[in-house]
Amino acid sequence: GRAAAGSALAPESVAVAEAVLRNAVVVLQLRGNEQLMMLLAAPPVEAAAAAADTHVVDALMQGWSGLPLSHKNSQVQGLRRNLRRAMEVGLADASALRRAEELLRRASLQSYLVRNGYEADAAAAAAAAGAAAAEEAKAAAAAVELPDVDFWRRAVSETEWGIAQLADQWRPLGPMARKRLKRRMLHSLDRLAESGEIEVMVAQTGVAMMRHATLALAREWRTVVLTAGGGNGGVEDFESELDIDIAADGFDGAASNSDLESATSTSRLSASDDDDDDDGDDAER
């Protein structure tokens, strides 16, 4: 700052130097986080033995042992934020970040299962299976192309067509992949409305259509199950999708325009497209 005042450096150079200094401070802070560095040091899945994964997961769980549930959840969320910061300042690349987040999800889920009465071995097996299923769902959802601006604009005047298109797209997916895809769609609608590519009214219509498409699939599934002699048709599976994927993200098809204007903002949906909200710490709240 003093150098800039004396015209020794251009303001742009000072800004760059200050940014480098801030990043260096962040790196030092992150390197002091033992759990974070342990996660980032995990080898790629191709080279990692099962014992290495187990060691990281067990060490995380030991660090959470005896903590009140709220404190444990806070630590998990803090680690997740610090992992993102580590990539932003160059302490980890995207591959290391994905690997670390995968192990964090697994440890969080395993901790949740142990807290709820599972034996350690059974919890470990279930958490590993859950992590694998989550990765498969993530890949399936990521492979689906998101609706573009033209789709949403057409759907405003042809809502039944739009609902049918969404239902057709979601029908082949499993529940986890369907939830992930709908989260991506919500974030996409948010960004389109924020950038002005679509009007808020179009975004509101899109959210309402997502809810109606979910209900359409629920009715289909109910008919299939009841025809086969099932109980209530398994509609509760789709109820959770409605609650988690739309209402919890700040959207509601019945909301007022002012509510939607507040909801369709980047500040309300700050997570990335592949952000995962299905972790054990969420389930434990």
Rosetta blueprint (number, residue, H / E / L):
1 G L
2 R H
3 A H
4 A H
5 A H
6 G L
7 S L
8 A L
9 L L
10 A L
11 P H
12 E H
13 S H
14 V H
15 A H
16 V H
17 A H
18 E H
19 A H
20 V H
21 L H
22 R H
23 N H
24 A H
25 V H
26 V H
27 V H
28 L H
29 Q H
30 L H
31 R H
32 G L
33 N L
34 E H
35 Q H
36 L H
37 M H
38 M H
39 L H
40 L H
41 A L
42 A L
43 P L
44 P L
45 V L
46 E L
47 A L
48 A L
49 A L
50 A H
51 A H
52 A H
53 D H
54 T H
55 H H
56 V H
57 V H
58 D H
59 A H
60 L H
61 M H
62 Q H
63 G H
64 W H
65 S L
66 G L
67 L L
68 P L
69 L H
70 S H
71 H H
72 K H
73 N H
74 S H
75 Q H
76 V H
77 Q H
78 G H
79 L H
80 R H
81 R H
82 N H
83 L H
84 R H
85 R H
86 A H
87 M H
88 E H
89 V L
90 G L
91 L L
92 A L
93 D L
94 A H
95 S H
96 A H
97 L H
98 R H
99 R H
100 A H
101 E H
102 E H
103 L H
104 L H
105 R H
106 R H
107 A H
108 S H
109 L H
110 Q H
111 S H
112 Y H
113 L H
114 V H
115 R H
116 N L
117 G L
118 Y L
119 E L
120 A H
121 D H
122 A H
123 A H
124 A H
125 A H
126 A H
127 A H
128 A H
129 A H
130 G H
131 A H
132 A H
133 A H
134 A H
135 E H
136 E H
137 A H
138 K H
139 A H
140 A H
141 A H
142 A H
143 A L
144 V L
145 E L
146 L L
147 P L
148 D L
149 V H
150 D H
151 F H
152 W H
153 R H
154 R H
155 A H
156 V H
157 S H
158 E L
159 T H
160 E H
161 W H
162 G H
163 I H
164 A H
165 Q H
166 L H
167 A H
168 D H
169 Q H
170 W H
171 R L
172 P L
173 L L
174 G L
175 P H
176 M H
177 A H
178 R H
179 K H
180 R H
181 L H
182 K H
183 R H
184 R H
185 M H
186 L H
187 H H
188 S H
189 L H
190 D H
191 R H
192 L H
193 A H
194 E H
195 S H
196 G L
197 E L
198 I L
199 E L
200 V H
201 M H
202 V H
203 A H
204 Q H
205 T H
206 G H
207 V H
208 A H
209 M H
210 M H
211 R H
212 H H
213 A H
214 T H
215 L H
216 A H
217 L H
218 A H
219 R H
220 E H
221 W H
222 R H
223 T H
224 V H
225 V H
226 L H
227 T H
228 A L
229 G L
230 G L
231 G L
232 N L
233 G L
234 G L
235 V H
236 E H
237 D H
238 F H
239 E H
240 S H
241 E H
242 L H
243 D H
244 I H
245 D H
246 I L
247 A H
248 A H
249 D H
250 G L
251 F L
252 D L
253 G L
254 A L
255 A L
256 S L
257 N H
258 S H
259 D H
260 L H
261 E H
262 S H
263 A H
264 T L
265 S L
266 T L
267 S L
268 R L
269 L L
270 S L
271 A L
272 S L
273 D L
274 D L
275 D L
276 D L
277 D L
278 D L
279 D L
280 G H
281 D H
282 D H
283 A H
284 E H
285 R L
